[in-house]
Amino acid sequence: MTARQGADGLSRVRTVALGGGHGLAASLAALRRVTAELTAVVTVADNGGSSGRLRDELGVLPPGDLREALAALCGDDDWGRTWARVLQHRFRSAGQLHDHAVGNLLIVALWELLGEPVDGLDWVARLLGAHGRVLPMSAVPLDITALVRSRTDDSPPREVRGQVEVATTSGEVLGVSLDPSDPPACPEAVAAVNAADWVVLGPGSWFTSVIPHLLVPGLFAALHQTRARRLVVLNLAPQPGETEGFSPDAHLEVLAEHAPELRIDVVLADASHVADAAALETTAAALGARLVMADVAADDGAARHDPARLATAYRQILV
């Protein structure tokens, strides 16, 4: 692929990143250093904290993961850093505003004024000077339901409902589904995937932020049909509860179980967090993908991606 490059030194490779929470935020913070044509498609199933309260009280999409994505797309100048801090600021009080994030309230206010989620997000992005667009994966709030097997006894698998509950379960997640089961995809998200050169899936909470995109029929159809190449970015470590005990190749296996028709072109993993590179390469190849190993982890010992290192890896793959 011949990379289109602007005067700002950024590529013009059209890139769509799918996910939610801190994983997507890390990916976006890296991608905005690589391409000027960037769209985030974000999960809308959060049912906890400030997002859950606003969702329950006002019937809106949960804004938290959308806010995280917008903050990650803020620039590194004073304007960008200041607005990112404002978006992420949480009130501390003994009253009703306790733990509400300013960005959540701002997003929901614009939704109420404009009557359209995408328009509201675009207005916030313009205010921030965001280096990319943020879209919800669906036009309606969703709930995640998981089938969970006990790790301590032989009792039958049980159903666990809610993103927070699934993410923090002590059992083994066997699979997830969405409620409603046939939610409408955000049309702008579908259009972005269809027009993309690259689609990036992950990193992030595997069952509650990554796989849900594959369960929205309209969005999955676009992911299946698009001419874009598809990159899966693996987490650095399994998450307690949700993917406890998962190897890197197990992450790919459950991805394939939920979307067996999805073709993957590249799998990106951090070399220092892969114990069996041969097994991972074999699993990636079974999905049609080549494995790229790179140094993308932060130096502080935490299982998180370093945006600058991740940007270097993205540049080598995408551009």
PyMOL commands that set and color helices and strands:
alter all, ss='L'
color gray80, all
select helices_A, chain A and resi 21-31+49-58+64-72+78-88+102-114+117-128+163-167+187-195+206-215+217-225+248-258+271-273+277-286+307-318
alter helices_A, ss='H'
color red, helices_A
select strands_A, chain A and resi 15-19+38-42+133-136+143-149+158-161+172-179+198-201+229-233+266-270+290-294
alter strands_A, ss='S'
color yellow, strands_A
deselect
rebuild
show_as cartoon
